[in-house]
């Protein structure tokens, strides 16, 4: 999934678009370009957002800030629910990674 994140970040930044990818578990991975860096998000679109009530997400995050603190819960106007994280320093070189496997595992754990 680390490679997929980099592909999405690269596309988002180079084309100035929101890039997303549906994962097999029903989650969506997205990258949003910023002036300096990007936002990476993992979560559920509106139809599946009920899988994690916002109150549960916030409670879980606040009870384990050391593990989940970098991921910010986000509800979009369309009802989708994501955890997002800003990445400001990353390389587009082959094999480079913006987020570690552990970072991405923490996001998935937070949403489960």
Beta strands, then each sheet from edge to edge (+ up, - down):
strand 1: 19-22
strand 2: 28-34
strand 3: 37-44
strand 4: 72-75
strand 5: 81-87
sheet 1: 1+ 2- 3+ 5- 4+
end
